[in-house]
């Protein structure tokens, strides 16, 4: 069997197409995924930058519950405890596929109260649970915070980055593995990261050319079913070969992405424009207020009055008309727009007008 896989690897390298992507970069295996974990805990050891417990009673409640676990009972009539070096936090992490008990994963710790900074704090042992309510990891450790917060007695304050959140590299230990469908059944399903019928067909053709007809079949434009060995060891070798197959990826749908907030415009390579003529001018209206003071003549009995004086002017910038020929490409569009000196806002208006006129052969997406 090992010789068989070596032969497949040699055939794969010999038949790799030019300008292609590895299968592992464009597809994932169904059922093999990461899982989100979340927990609630306390960060201690803060230098007076913790929660204001008068405004966050849940911090005091959590602190009292923790003390009770160690046999320390806070008397009910002891008043409101002032804890400036403690903060209630949310802890979350991603549990990778195939993670085993004893392995470490990174965690992110975020304040959920009104703590000013978590810098210098330590997270106490926190259970990390999955959506099913089971505990999959235990987190604890010293935080790494990239920001800081400092203030003066007069109320002045400076904040750099976000001091109310931090990370603990390797701060959680996996306690329970997540069941995986990797070794179940006699087939695997590959899901394309970007569904495309052309790409799905190319994946099927490459696998069947390497392993024989009928080994792979497309379920739709985003999923491919592949027959796989039942033995787990052979299945790993099998997928190690498949994931390195070079696949020619289908061209993406022509799109123009516009971010109206930032003025960012992204035009895909496959965008084409049908014959059209475009002219775009900027109309600027200026209103100037210059109030005048009117003084009455001496002994006239009049009163001083403010007389409004408004001046309105309009200026329309003349810009030449430019023309798009049949099948105009991205490069030609950019060159034509730059020649007339259009700003991002002008280009947005031009692209929207071309789309409305039916001349822009692309999806116009405003985000």
KESEVEX-166244 format. One record per residue (C-alpha): x, y, z; residue in one letter; residue number from 0; chain. Coordinates in steps of 0.1 Angstrom, whole numbers. Each point is the difference from the previous one (the first is absolute). Layout:
BEGIN
[[X; Y; Z]; "A"; NUM; "A"]
...
***
This chain:
BEGIN
[[0; 0; 0]; "X"; 0; "A"]
[[28; 26; 7]; "X"; 1; "A"]
[[14; -6; -35]; "X"; 2; "A"]
[[-34; 7; -14]; "X"; 3; "A"]
[[-2; 34; 17]; "X"; 4; "A"]
[[36; 8; -12]; "X"; 5; "A"]
[[-11; -8; -35]; "X"; 6; "A"]
[[-30; 23; 3]; "X"; 7; "A"]
[[22; 28; 13]; "X"; 8; "A"]
[[23; -4; -30]; "X"; 9; "A"]
[[-29; 1; -24]; "X"; 10; "A"]
[[-14; 30; 18]; "X"; 11; "A"]
[[32; 21; -4]; "X"; 12; "A"]
[[4; -10; -36]; "X"; 13; "A"]
[[-36; 11; -9]; "X"; 14; "A"]
[[-2; 33; 19]; "X"; 15; "A"]
[[-15; 27; -22]; "X"; 16; "A"]
[[16; 35; -3]; "X"; 17; "A"]
[[-15; 30; 19]; "X"; 18; "A"]
[[-20; -22; 24]; "X"; 19; "A"]
[[-7; -1; 38]; "X"; 20; "A"]
[[5; -29; 24]; "X"; 21; "A"]
[[-32; -17; 9]; "X"; 22; "A"]
[[7; 6; 37]; "X"; 23; "A"]
[[0; 38; -7]; "X"; 24; "A"]
[[-34; 0; -17]; "X"; 25; "A"]
[[-20; -26; 19]; "X"; 26; "A"]
[[-6; -15; 34]; "X"; 27; "A"]
[[-11; -34; 12]; "X"; 28; "A"]
[[-36; -2; 12]; "X"; 29; "A"]
[[-2; -6; 37]; "X"; 30; "A"]
[[36; 11; 6]; "X"; 31; "A"]
[[-3; 34; 16]; "X"; 32; "A"]
[[9; 21; 30]; "X"; 33; "A"]
[[-25; 6; 28]; "X"; 34; "A"]
[[-5; 31; 21]; "X"; 35; "A"]
[[3; -1; 38]; "X"; 36; "A"]
[[-10; 26; 25]; "X"; 37; "A"]
[[3; 6; 37]; "X"; 38; "A"]
[[-4; 25; 28]; "X"; 39; "A"]
[[26; 7; 26]; "X"; 40; "A"]
[[20; 25; 20]; "X"; 41; "A"]
[[32; 19; -6]; "X"; 42; "A"]
[[19; 9; 31]; "X"; 43; "A"]
[[31; 20; 8]; "X"; 44; "A"]
[[-9; 32; -18]; "X"; 45; "A"]
[[16; 32; 11]; "X"; 46; "A"]
[[-32; 18; 10]; "X"; 47; "A"]
[[-14; -2; -35]; "X"; 48; "A"]
[[-26; -27; 7]; "X"; 49; "A"]
[[-38; 2; 1]; "X"; 50; "A"]
[[-18; 26; 21]; "X"; 51; "A"]
[[-19; -26; 21]; "X"; 52; "A"]
[[-28; 25; 9]; "X"; 53; "A"]
[[-10; 0; -36]; "X"; 54; "A"]
[[8; -36; -8]; "X"; 55; "A"]
[[-16; -21; 27]; "X"; 56; "A"]
[[6; -32; -20]; "X"; 57; "A"]
[[37; 4; 6]; "X"; 58; "A"]
[[-5; -1; 38]; "X"; 59; "A"]
[[-24; -29; -3]; "X"; 60; "A"]
[[26; -20; -20]; "X"; 61; "A"]
[[27; 9; 25]; "X"; 62; "A"]
[[-21; -12; 29]; "X"; 63; "A"]
[[-9; -32; -18]; "X"; 64; "A"]
[[37; -7; -6]; "X"; 65; "A"]
[[9; 6; 37]; "X"; 66; "A"]
[[-28; -23; 10]; "X"; 67; "A"]
[[16; -28; -20]; "X"; 68; "A"]
[[31; 4; 22]; "X"; 69; "A"]
[[-21; 0; 32]; "X"; 70; "A"]
[[1; 37; 5]; "X"; 71; "A"]
[[-35; 15; 7]; "X"; 72; "A"]
[[-5; 38; -2]; "X"; 73; "A"]
[[-25; 11; 26]; "X"; 74; "A"]
[[-32; 13; -15]; "X"; 75; "A"]
[[1; 33; 19]; "X"; 76; "A"]
[[36; 8; -8]; "X"; 77; "A"]
[[-10; 27; -25]; "X"; 78; "A"]
[[9; 5; -36]; "X"; 79; "A"]
[[35; -13; -6]; "X"; 80; "A"]
[[23; 24; -19]; "X"; 81; "A"]
[[22; -20; -24]; "X"; 82; "A"]
[[21; 22; -23]; "X"; 83; "A"]
[[24; -27; -10]; "X"; 84; "A"]
[[-26; -25; -13]; "X"; 85; "A"]
[[-19; -1; -33]; "X"; 86; "A"]
[[-27; -23; -13]; "X"; 87; "A"]
[[9; -12; -35]; "X"; 88; "A"]
[[-12; -21; -29]; "X"; 89; "A"]
[[24; -27; -12]; "X"; 90; "A"]
[[-2; -15; -35]; "X"; 91; "A"]
[[21; -22; -22]; "X"; 92; "A"]
[[-2; -22; -31]; "X"; 93; "A"]
[[5; -37; 6]; "X"; 94; "A"]
[[17; -13; -32]; "X"; 95; "A"]
[[-10; -32; -17]; "X"; 96; "A"]
[[18; -31; 14]; "X"; 97; "A"]
[[11; 18; 32]; "X"; 98; "A"]
[[8; -26; 26]; "X"; 99; "A"]
[[-1; 2; 39]; "X"; 100; "A"]
[[31; 16; 14]; "X"; 101; "A"]
[[7; 23; -30]; "X"; 102; "A"]
[[0; 37; 5]; "X"; 103; "A"]
[[-20; 26; -20]; "X"; 104; "A"]
[[1; 38; 0]; "X"; 105; "A"]
[[-28; 20; 17]; "X"; 106; "A"]
[[-14; 35; -2]; "X"; 107; "A"]
[[-11; 18; 32]; "X"; 108; "A"]
[[-23; 30; -1]; "X"; 109; "A"]
[[-14; 22; 27]; "X"; 110; "A"]
[[-38; -1; 4]; "X"; 111; "A"]
[[-2; 26; 28]; "X"; 112; "A"]
[[14; 35; 2]; "X"; 113; "A"]
[[37; -9; 6]; "X"; 114; "A"]
[[23; 26; -15]; "X"; 115; "A"]
[[28; -24; -7]; "X"; 116; "A"]
[[9; -37; 3]; "X"; 117; "A"]
[[37; 7; -3]; "X"; 118; "A"]
[[20; -20; 26]; "X"; 119; "A"]
[[-29; -22; 10]; "X"; 120; "A"]
[[-2; -38; 4]; "X"; 121; "A"]
[[-30; -21; -11]; "X"; 122; "A"]
[[-12; -24; 27]; "X"; 123; "A"]
[[-9; -36; -10]; "X"; 124; "A"]
[[-30; 3; -24]; "X"; 125; "A"]
[[-20; -27; -16]; "X"; 126; "A"]
[[-5; 3; -38]; "X"; 127; "A"]
[[-32; -16; -13]; "X"; 128; "A"]
[[-13; -9; -34]; "X"; 129; "A"]
[[-35; 7; -13]; "X"; 130; "A"]
[[-11; -34; 15]; "X"; 131; "A"]
[[9; 12; 35]; "X"; 132; "A"]
[[29; -24; 5]; "X"; 133; "A"]
[[34; 12; 13]; "X"; 134; "A"]
[[27; -5; -27]; "X"; 135; "A"]
[[28; 20; 14]; "X"; 136; "A"]
[[13; 17; 32]; "X"; 137; "A"]
[[16; 35; -3]; "X"; 138; "A"]
[[24; 18; 23]; "X"; 139; "A"]
[[30; 22; -2]; "X"; 140; "A"]
[[15; 35; -3]; "X"; 141; "A"]
[[-14; 23; -26]; "X"; 142; "A"]
[[19; 17; -28]; "X"; 143; "A"]
[[-17; 34; -7]; "X"; 144; "A"]
[[11; 21; -29]; "X"; 145; "A"]
[[-16; 33; 12]; "X"; 146; "A"]
[[2; 21; 31]; "X"; 147; "A"]
[[-20; 27; 17]; "X"; 148; "A"]
[[13; 28; 22]; "X"; 149; "A"]
[[-18; 29; 17]; "X"; 150; "A"]
[[8; 31; 21]; "X"; 151; "A"]
[[-17; 15; 30]; "X"; 152; "A"]
[[-14; 28; -21]; "X"; 153; "A"]
[[-20; -25; -22]; "X"; 154; "A"]
[[25; -1; -29]; "X"; 155; "A"]
[[4; -34; -14]; "X"; 156; "A"]
[[19; -17; -28]; "X"; 157; "A"]
[[-9; -34; -15]; "X"; 158; "A"]
[[21; -20; -25]; "X"; 159; "A"]
[[-16; -29; -19]; "X"; 160; "A"]
[[-25; -20; 20]; "X"; 161; "A"]
[[11; -7; 36]; "X"; 162; "A"]
[[-32; -18; 10]; "X"; 163; "A"]
[[8; -31; -20]; "X"; 164; "A"]
[[30; -23; -2]; "X"; 165; "A"]
[[12; -35; -9]; "X"; 166; "A"]
[[17; -29; 17]; "X"; 167; "A"]
[[20; -21; -24]; "X"; 168; "A"]
[[-4; -36; 8]; "X"; 169; "A"]
[[-22; 11; 29]; "X"; 170; "A"]
[[-25; -28; -1]; "X"; 171; "A"]
[[5; -38; 3]; "X"; 172; "A"]
[[-23; -23; -20]; "X"; 173; "A"]
[[-19; -24; 23]; "X"; 174; "A"]
[[-23; -17; -24]; "X"; 175; "A"]
[[2; -7; -38]; "X"; 176; "A"]
[[-28; 8; -24]; "X"; 177; "A"]
[[-13; -30; -19]; "X"; 178; "A"]
[[8; 2; -37]; "X"; 179; "A"]
[[-16; -16; -31]; "X"; 180; "A"]
[[34; -4; -16]; "X"; 181; "A"]
[[1; -38; 5]; "X"; 182; "A"]
[[-37; -7; -6]; "X"; 183; "A"]
[[-14; -15; -32]; "X"; 184; "A"]
[[17; -10; -32]; "X"; 185; "A"]
[[1; 35; -16]; "X"; 186; "A"]
[[9; 36; 8]; "X"; 187; "A"]
[[-16; 32; -11]; "X"; 188; "A"]
[[22; 29; -12]; "X"; 189; "A"]
[[-16; 34; 3]; "X"; 190; "A"]
[[14; 28; -22]; "X"; 191; "A"]
[[8; 33; 18]; "X"; 192; "A"]
[[-15; 18; -29]; "X"; 193; "A"]
[[-27; -20; -18]; "X"; 194; "A"]
[[6; -1; -37]; "X"; 195; "A"]
[[-12; -26; -25]; "X"; 196; "A"]
[[31; 3; -21]; "X"; 197; "A"]
[[23; -6; 30]; "X"; 198; "A"]
[[-22; -29; 12]; "X"; 199; "A"]
[[3; -16; -34]; "X"; 200; "A"]
[[37; 4; -1]; "X"; 201; "A"]
[[4; -16; 35]; "X"; 202; "A"]
[[-20; -30; -12]; "X"; 203; "A"]
[[19; -3; -32]; "X"; 204; "A"]
[[34; 2; 18]; "X"; 205; "A"]
[[-9; -26; 26]; "X"; 206; "A"]
[[-15; -24; -25]; "X"; 207; "A"]
[[29; 4; -23]; "X"; 208; "A"]
[[24; -9; 28]; "X"; 209; "A"]
[[-21; -28; 18]; "X"; 210; "A"]
[[-23; -12; -27]; "X"; 211; "A"]
[[-36; 7; -12]; "X"; 212; "A"]
[[-27; 3; 26]; "X"; 213; "A"]
[[22; 7; 30]; "X"; 214; "A"]
[[-12; 36; 2]; "X"; 215; "A"]
[[-33; 15; -10]; "X"; 216; "A"]
[[-14; 35; 4]; "X"; 217; "A"]
[[-30; 4; 22]; "X"; 218; "A"]
[[-6; 36; -10]; "X"; 219; "A"]
[[21; 31; -8]; "X"; 220; "A"]
[[16; 0; 35]; "X"; 221; "A"]
[[3; -36; 11]; "X"; 222; "A"]
[[18; -31; -13]; "X"; 223; "A"]
[[-4; -35; 13]; "X"; 224; "A"]
[[32; -21; 0]; "X"; 225; "A"]
[[2; -38; 7]; "X"; 226; "A"]
[[25; -6; 29]; "X"; 227; "A"]
[[17; -30; 16]; "X"; 228; "A"]
[[-16; -13; 32]; "X"; 229; "A"]
[[33; -5; 18]; "X"; 230; "A"]
[[9; 33; 19]; "X"; 231; "A"]
[[37; -3; -8]; "X"; 232; "A"]
[[-6; -4; -37]; "X"; 233; "A"]
[[-26; 28; 0]; "X"; 234; "A"]
[[27; 24; 14]; "X"; 235; "A"]
[[24; -10; -28]; "X"; 236; "A"]
[[-28; 2; -25]; "X"; 237; "A"]
[[-10; 36; 10]; "X"; 238; "A"]
[[37; 11; 2]; "X"; 239; "A"]
[[2; -8; -38]; "X"; 240; "A"]
[[-34; 16; -9]; "X"; 241; "A"]
[[6; 32; 19]; "X"; 242; "A"]
[[31; 7; -20]; "X"; 243; "A"]
[[-17; -4; -34]; "X"; 244; "A"]
[[4; 31; -22]; "X"; 245; "A"]
[[-35; 12; -11]; "X"; 246; "A"]
[[-7; 25; -26]; "X"; 247; "A"]
[[-24; 24; 17]; "X"; 248; "A"]
[[-29; 15; -20]; "X"; 249; "A"]
[[-1; 38; -5]; "X"; 250; "A"]
[[-20; 19; 26]; "X"; 251; "A"]
[[-32; 18; -8]; "X"; 252; "A"]
[[6; 35; -12]; "X"; 253; "A"]
[[-6; 24; 29]; "X"; 254; "A"]
[[5; 36; 10]; "X"; 255; "A"]
[[1; 6; 37]; "X"; 256; "A"]
[[-6; 35; 14]; "X"; 257; "A"]
[[4; 11; 36]; "X"; 258; "A"]
[[-20; 32; 2]; "X"; 259; "A"]
[[14; 8; 35]; "X"; 260; "A"]
[[37; 0; -9]; "X"; 261; "A"]
[[-2; 6; -37]; "X"; 262; "A"]
[[18; -33; -8]; "X"; 263; "A"]
[[-8; -15; -34]; "X"; 264; "A"]
[[11; -35; -11]; "X"; 265; "A"]
[[-5; -10; -36]; "X"; 266; "A"]
[[4; -36; -9]; "X"; 267; "A"]
[[22; -12; -29]; "X"; 268; "A"]
[[-29; -14; -20]; "X"; 269; "A"]
[[-21; 33; 0]; "X"; 270; "A"]
[[-10; 10; -35]; "X"; 271; "A"]
[[-19; 31; -12]; "X"; 272; "A"]
[[-22; 1; -31]; "X"; 273; "A"]
[[1; 30; -23]; "X"; 274; "A"]
[[-9; 32; 19]; "X"; 275; "A"]
[[8; 37; 1]; "X"; 276; "A"]
[[5; 16; 34]; "X"; 277; "A"]
[[3; 36; 12]; "X"; 278; "A"]
[[2; 11; 36]; "X"; 279; "A"]
[[2; 35; 14]; "X"; 280; "A"]
[[1; 13; 35]; "X"; 281; "A"]
[[-24; 27; 11]; "X"; 282; "A"]
[[12; 21; 29]; "X"; 283; "A"]
[[-24; 24; 18]; "X"; 284; "A"]
[[15; 25; 24]; "X"; 285; "A"]
[[-20; 20; 25]; "X"; 286; "A"]
[[18; 28; 19]; "X"; 287; "A"]
[[-15; 18; 29]; "X"; 288; "A"]
[[14; 35; 7]; "X"; 289; "A"]
[[-24; 18; 24]; "X"; 290; "A"]
[[3; 38; 0]; "X"; 291; "A"]
[[-7; 24; 30]; "X"; 292; "A"]
[[-23; 29; -8]; "X"; 293; "A"]
[[5; 31; 22]; "X"; 294; "A"]
[[-27; 26; 2]; "X"; 295; "A"]
[[8; 37; -4]; "X"; 296; "A"]
[[6; 21; 31]; "X"; 297; "A"]
[[-32; 11; 18]; "X"; 298; "A"]
[[-21; -19; -25]; "X"; 299; "A"]
[[-16; -22; 26]; "X"; 300; "A"]
[[9; -31; -19]; "X"; 301; "A"]
[[16; -32; 13]; "X"; 302; "A"]
[[31; -19; -11]; "X"; 303; "A"]
[[-10; -30; -21]; "X"; 304; "A"]
[[19; -29; -15]; "X"; 305; "A"]
[[-8; -4; -37]; "X"; 306; "A"]
[[6; -34; -16]; "X"; 307; "A"]
[[21; 0; -31]; "X"; 308; "A"]
[[0; -34; -18]; "X"; 309; "A"]
[[19; -7; -32]; "X"; 310; "A"]
[[-7; -32; -20]; "X"; 311; "A"]
[[22; -12; -28]; "X"; 312; "A"]
[[0; -31; -21]; "X"; 313; "A"]
[[30; -15; -19]; "X"; 314; "A"]
[[-3; -30; -23]; "X"; 315; "A"]
[[33; -17; -9]; "X"; 316; "A"]
[[1; -9; -37]; "X"; 317; "A"]
[[13; -34; -7]; "X"; 318; "A"]
[[4; -17; -34]; "X"; 319; "A"]
[[-21; -29; -11]; "X"; 320; "A"]
[[17; -34; -4]; "X"; 321; "A"]
[[-12; -30; -18]; "X"; 322; "A"]
[[2; -38; 7]; "X"; 323; "A"]
[[3; -23; -29]; "X"; 324; "A"]
[[-13; -36; -2]; "X"; 325; "A"]
[[16; -23; 26]; "X"; 326; "A"]
[[19; 27; 18]; "X"; 327; "A"]
[[23; -16; 26]; "X"; 328; "A"]
[[9; 11; 36]; "X"; 329; "A"]
[[32; 16; -11]; "X"; 330; "A"]
[[-18; 21; -26]; "X"; 331; "A"]
[[-26; 11; 26]; "X"; 332; "A"]
[[26; 11; 25]; "X"; 333; "A"]
[[20; 19; -27]; "X"; 334; "A"]
[[-31; 18; -13]; "X"; 335; "A"]
[[-11; 11; 35]; "X"; 336; "A"]
[[35; 12; 9]; "X"; 337; "A"]
[[2; 21; -31]; "X"; 338; "A"]
[[-30; 21; 10]; "X"; 339; "A"]
[[13; 2; 36]; "X"; 340; "A"]
[[-31; -16; 16]; "X"; 341; "A"]
[[1; -3; 38]; "X"; 342; "A"]
[[-13; -32; 17]; "X"; 343; "A"]
[[-34; 15; 5]; "X"; 344; "A"]
[[-2; 9; -37]; "X"; 345; "A"]
[[10; -35; -9]; "X"; 346; "A"]
[[-27; -15; 22]; "X"; 347; "A"]
[[-26; 22; -18]; "X"; 348; "A"]
[[14; -10; -34]; "X"; 349; "A"]
[[-1; -37; 8]; "X"; 350; "A"]
[[-35; 1; 14]; "X"; 351; "A"]
[[-12; 19; -31]; "X"; 352; "A"]
[[16; -26; -23]; "X"; 353; "A"]
[[-17; -28; 19]; "X"; 354; "A"]
[[-34; 17; -3]; "X"; 355; "A"]
[[6; 5; -37]; "X"; 356; "A"]
[[7; -37; -4]; "X"; 357; "A"]
[[36; 7; -12]; "X"; 358; "A"]
[[18; -14; 30]; "X"; 359; "A"]
[[3; -38; -4]; "X"; 360; "A"]
[[7; -7; 37]; "X"; 361; "A"]
[[-17; -3; 34]; "X"; 362; "A"]
[[1; 34; 17]; "X"; 363; "A"]
[[2; -5; 38]; "X"; 364; "A"]
[[-2; 29; 24]; "X"; 365; "A"]
[[13; -9; 35]; "X"; 366; "A"]
***
